[in-house]
């Protein structure tokens, strides 16, 4: 048996800390990497959700614009129809007036002819 120098308490404590650090350091690094990946994944998910929300809002705006355009088209069609009806009425009134004028002219000519006969 050989004589060994007694190990000091500091040396044992240092060795124990070194062994703990040897196993703990890779775990800390792995945890940091996982937390970093989780943050990146969360950021990607947030971006995707924001994009989907923006697209949904744009779809709603397109739908609302289409409904408004349809309403405006119906209003425009009603206005055009009213204009057509008014023009028709005015044209028919003018034709009726022309007809009465022709009747009056014919009566005048008849009256002149009758007056000449006498």
DANOR-V905412 format. One record per pair of residues at least 4 apart in sequence whose ideal C-beta (glycine too) atoms are under 8 Angstrom apart, sorted by sequence separation. I is the first residue (numbers start at 1). J is the second residue. D is the distance in whole Angstrom. If there is no record, write none. Layout:
i:I j:J d:D
i:I j:J d:D
This chain:
i:7 j:11 d:5
i:8 j:12 d:7
i:9 j:13 d:6
i:10 j:14 d:6
i:11 j:15 d:6
i:12 j:16 d:6
i:13 j:17 d:6
i:14 j:18 d:6
i:15 j:19 d:6
i:16 j:20 d:6
i:17 j:21 d:6
i:18 j:22 d:6
i:19 j:23 d:7
i:20 j:24 d:6
i:21 j:25 d:6
i:23 j:27 d:7
i:24 j:28 d:6
i:25 j:29 d:6
i:26 j:30 d:6
i:27 j:31 d:6
i:28 j:32 d:6
i:29 j:33 d:6
i:30 j:34 d:6
i:31 j:35 d:6
i:32 j:36 d:6
i:33 j:37 d:6
i:34 j:38 d:6
i:35 j:39 d:6
i:36 j:40 d:6
i:37 j:41 d:6
i:38 j:42 d:6
i:39 j:43 d:6
i:40 j:44 d:6
i:41 j:45 d:6
i:42 j:46 d:6
i:43 j:47 d:6
i:44 j:48 d:6
i:45 j:49 d:6
i:46 j:50 d:6
i:47 j:51 d:6
i:48 j:52 d:6
i:49 j:53 d:6
i:50 j:54 d:6
i:51 j:55 d:6
i:52 j:56 d:6
i:53 j:57 d:6
i:54 j:58 d:6
i:55 j:59 d:6
i:56 j:60 d:7
i:57 j:61 d:6
i:58 j:62 d:6
i:59 j:63 d:6
i:60 j:64 d:6
i:61 j:65 d:6
i:62 j:66 d:6
i:63 j:67 d:6
i:64 j:68 d:6
i:65 j:69 d:6
i:66 j:70 d:6
i:67 j:71 d:7
i:68 j:72 d:6
i:69 j:73 d:6
i:70 j:74 d:7
i:71 j:75 d:6
i:72 j:76 d:6
i:73 j:77 d:6
i:74 j:78 d:6
i:75 j:79 d:6
i:76 j:80 d:6
i:77 j:81 d:6
i:78 j:82 d:6
i:79 j:83 d:6
i:80 j:84 d:6
i:81 j:85 d:6
i:82 j:86 d:6
i:83 j:87 d:6
i:84 j:88 d:6
i:85 j:89 d:6
i:86 j:90 d:6
i:87 j:91 d:6
i:88 j:92 d:6
i:89 j:93 d:6
i:90 j:94 d:6
i:91 j:95 d:6
i:92 j:96 d:6
i:93 j:97 d:6
i:94 j:98 d:6
i:95 j:99 d:6
i:96 j:100 d:6
i:97 j:101 d:6
i:98 j:102 d:6
i:99 j:103 d:6
i:100 j:104 d:6
i:101 j:105 d:6
i:102 j:106 d:6
i:103 j:107 d:6
i:104 j:108 d:6
i:105 j:109 d:6
i:106 j:110 d:6
i:107 j:111 d:6
i:108 j:112 d:6
i:109 j:113 d:6
i:110 j:114 d:6
i:111 j:115 d:6
i:112 j:116 d:6
i:113 j:117 d:7
i:114 j:118 d:7
i:7 j:12 d:6
